């Protein structure tokens, strides 16, 4: 049994702790916030992450909170026509062997947190910041902001986009600012205006902008994420949005889109960032996981999904190698091309969503009248049964 010290108690950190504990290790999480919690609202769950839920024994708890939308739909935010529709019903589930669902980030985190609290192999420390890490041939040590030093067999940096562990391990500076800003809010389903689907994931695509909506909390809420191009930069995930700014960016969109945006009187926003895919996450007894290892734009809705794939893969590698450094190196090798592809393809999808003029016409022509089987085939690299293993 090895002792893993995990910096960060978000979805990836909790998933890693649970997976490692189930593999027979001791896992300790150090979370800087006073309480474990997740900033944000909606999260999309692809078939690939449902395989992780099955592996972790979380399927029933996830299903209790999640909503299974009937389709992924792209509509033109300017003219209103439907660009493409991907059915998510029985045919989709039969094709991939797992469903597609949406849920509240807090519900997912609380499910992971409850499972970690119930497992004797997981220890949780909150209100404890991480300043950095060090290692020698036999141990890895977390250095805490309160001056303490905790030694174990390995350190996992699951401390997100602005990871202090990454800064030490890779030293590649701050993340890349995309020039895109995301505003988020939720609306009670009873207040959703006509013309907005309540049982689908709908993406309203326009030049240099898009709006995504889908149901949350067993259909009680509608999640809204409005994205537009801006050079503004601010660290963090929870800054207050500017009502006039979002109104001006969406001024030329469809009346039903503007009507719904006008229903929101308080937005939160974050600046979208990512990094170039890189090797080098794992050095000896220290490794990175989730956004600390491979931050990605949200256009494939895979950030948390990839972090949970990382968690299960990391635990699996500990059973395939004789030493911790070998296991961490094997974990990176198994994940780096998989996550790198998602990072790069997320950028491509963002370009397609935000196309205007002839580019938008070509996108619409390419996607028009696409059979369900063709759409599903195009998703196989991401959702396919063995894809997550790298």
N, C-alpha and C positions, 0 to 999 in steps of 0.2 A: 504494500500500500504506500502510495506517495502522497505528499502534502502539496496541493496546488494553491497558490495565493493569487487571487483574482482582483485586479483593480477595476472597479466599476460594477454596479449592481443594476444595470439595465437589462433588457431582454437577452442580449448576448451573454453577459456575465452570469445571469441566473441560469440560463440554458446550459452554459459550460459547467457550472457548479453541479447541476442536477445530473448531467450526463456523466461527469467524472465520478460523482458519488455512486451512481448506479453501476459504474465499472469497477467499484471497489476501492476508490481513492478517498482521501479527505480533501475537501474543498472549502476554502475560506474566502468570503467576499468582503471587500472593503469599499463601502459606498460613502462618498463625501456628503451627500444630502442627509438631513436629519431623519428623513423617512424614505423608504423605497417607493418610487413613483415614476410614472412615465409622462413626459410632456407631449402634448399632441392629442389627437382624437383618433381618426380612423387609420386602419392598417388593412392591407389586402393580403390574403393568404392563398398562395398557389398550391397546386397539388404536391409540389416538391416539399413544402414545409409540413404538409399533413403527414408525410412519411416520417418526418422528425417527431411530430406529436405522437404518432403510433409508437415509435421507438422509445420515447420518454414516458409513455403511459398517460398522456394528457388528453387523449382524443375526446373522451366524454365531457370533460370540463370545458374544452374549447367549443365543442358543439353546443353546449348549453347557452353560450353567449353570442355566438356568431350568427350571421345571416348569410344564406346562400343566394346571391343574386341570380336572376334568370339569364343574364347576358352581359357581355362587355360591348358597349356601343360607343362609336365615335360619330359625333354630329358636327356640322359646320356651325361655328359660333356666329358667323356673319349672315349666312343665308338660311340656316336651319335644317338643311337636308341631312339625311342619314348617310354617312360615308361608308360605314361597315358595321356589321353586327356579328359577334361571336357567341353562339349559344353556350350556356354553361350548365345545362340540365343533365338528364340521364345519359345522353350520348357522350357528352364531354367527360363525365365521370367514368363511364365504361372505357373510353379511349385511354385515359390516363391512370385509371385505377384509384383515383382520389378526387375529391371535390375542389371547387373554388369557393372561397368564402371571404367575407369582410367582417371585421370586429373592431371594438374599441381597444386602443393600445393599452389603456389601463386594465381592461379585462384580461388581456393576454399576459401582461406583467403580473397581475395578481394571481393568475393560475400558476405561473412559474414560481412565484414567491411562496404560495401555499405548499407546493410540492417540495421546495427546498426546505421550508421550515419543518416539514414532516419527515425529512430524511435525516437520520442520525449522522450521516457523513458530510453534512453541510453546516458550516458555521457562518452566521451573518453579522457583520459589524457595520453600523450606520453612523453617520456623523463623523466619519474618519476619512480625511483626504489623503491622497497618495502624492508624494513629492517626487518619487523616482524609484529605481530598482538597481541592484547590483548582483553580481554572481561570482562564484569561484568554481573550481572543479566539482565540488560536492554539494553546494547549496546555492539557492537564489534568495535574495532578500528584498522585501518591500520596505522603502523608507517613507514613513508617514509624516504628514505635515505637523503633527503634534510632537515630533521628535523621536518617536519610537521606531524601532527596527524589528521587523518580523521575518524570521528565516523559515524557509521551506525547501521543497525539492524543485519547484518551478514557479515562475511568475507568468501570469497571463494578463496582458494589457487589453482590457475590454472597456477602456475609458474614453471611447468615442472619437469624434472628428478631431478634437483638439487634444489628442492623447499625449500625456507627459511621458508615458512609456515609449511611444513611437519616437518622440523627439530624441530619446536616448538611443534607441535601437537603430533607427534609420537616419536621423538627423537631416531630414529633407525639408525642413521649414514648414510654413503654414500650408493648409489645404488650398486648392485652386478655386478661385471665385468664378462662378459660371456666368455671372451677369444676369441671373434669374432670381426672382424673389417669390416665395410662396406665402400666401395668406391663407389662414385656416379658421374655420368656425364650424359650429353645429347649429342646426335649426330643428325645433320640435316638428315631427312629421305632420302634425295637424296644421302647421302654419305654412307648409310647402305650397307654393302657388301652382296653379294649373300649368300644364305644359312641361313639367319636370317629372321625370320617371322616379318612382319611389321604390322600385324593386330591381333596379339595374345599376351597374357601374357605368355611368355616362360621362364621356369626355367631350366637352364642347371645345373644338380646336379652332384657333384663329391666328392671324399673323402676330407673332411674338407674344402669344398669350394662350392660355387654355383654362378651363374650369372643369374640375372633376367632382361628381356627386355620387354618393351611394349611401345605403341605409346602415345604421348602427344600432346596437343595444336591442336586438330582437325586433328591429323595425321601428323603435320609438323615436329615433333621431335620424336626421339626414346630415351626413358629413359633407363639407364643402372645402375644397382646396383650389384657390385661384392663383395662377402662376403668370407672371409677366416679366418682361425684360427690364432690368434696372441696374445701374452701376453702384447702387447703395450697398455698403458692407457694414455688418454688425455681427459680432459673435453671439452665439446663443440661439435658442429655439423658441423663445417666448416673449419677444418684444411686441409692444402694442402697435397695431396697424393704423394706417392713415386712411380714413374713409374717403377723403377727397382724392387721394392718389389712386385708389383702386377704381373709383368711379371714373376718373379720367382715362385710365388705361382700357377700361371695358366700354367706353362711350359708344363705340360703333357696333357693338354686338347685338344679338337678338333681344327683343323686348322681354321674353321670358327669362333670359339670362340676367339682364339688368334688374328686372323685378325681383328675382330671388336674391341677388347681391344686395339690393336695397333693403331687404328684410333683416340684414345683419347690422347691428349697431356697435359691435365690438369685435375686432379681428386680432389675431396674433400672427406674427410673421417670422420667417427665418430666411436667411440668404442661402441659396443652394450652392454647395461646394462639393468637389470630389478631388481625386488625385489620379495621376497616371498609374496604371498597374505596374507594380514592381515586385521583384523578389527581395528577400532579405528580412521578412517578418520575424523569422526564428533565428536566434543567435544563442547557441548553447542551451541554457535552461530558461530563457526568456522568449516569449512569443506574443503575438498580437492576434486579436480576434474581432470580427465585425468591422465597424467603421474605423477603428484604430488601424486595421490591416488594409482594408480596401473600401474606403468611402466611395459612394456612388450617388449619382443623381437619382431622383425618385421616379423617373419615367417608366421603369419596369416594375415598380412597386416591390422591390426585392431586398431592400436593406436589412430588415429584420429576418426575412426568410434566409438570406445568406448567413447571417450571424448564427442562426440555429443550426443550419447545415454545418457551419464551422464547429459548433459545440459538439455535435454528435461525431463528426469526423475526428476531432481531436481525441475524444474519449476512445474511439475505436483504435487509433494509432497507438495508444498506450498499451494496448493488448497485443500489438503486432511487433513491438520492438523491445529489446532488452534494456535499453537505457532511456532516460528522459530526453537527453539531447537528440537521440535517434528518433524518438517518437515525435518531437516537435519539428524536426526536419522533415519527417515523413508527412506530417500534417500539412505543412506549407506546400510540399510538392504535390499533394493530393488536391489542394484547394486553389493554387495560384492561377492556373489557367482558367478554371471554372469561374472564379470571381472576377478575374481580369476581363473575361469575355462579357460578363454582365456589366461591368463598369463602362466598357466601350460601347456596348449596344444601347445602354441607357442614354448615352449622348446622341446616338443615331435616332432613337425614338423621339427624343426631345426636339431634334431638328424637324422630324416629320410632323409632330404635333403643332409646331409653331410656324409651319410653312405658310407663305402667302403667294398670291399671284399665280404664275405658271407652275411653280413648285407645288402649290396646293392642288391645282387642277390635276397634275400628274399623279400626286398621291391619291386623290379621290378616284381617278381612273384605274389605278393599279388595284385598289382595294374594293372597287364596286363589284357587286354580285359575286363575291367570293364565297364558295361553298364552305360549309362548316368544316368538312374534312380537310380542306386546304388550309384553313385558318389553324386548325389543331396541329396539322403537320408542321406548320411554321413555328409552333411553340414547343415542339418536341425537344429541342436542344436545352430548353430551360426547365420544362416540366416533366421530361421523360424519367422513367423509373430509375435508371442507373446514373443519370446525369450528375446528381449531386456529389457523387464520390470523386469527381475530378478525372 
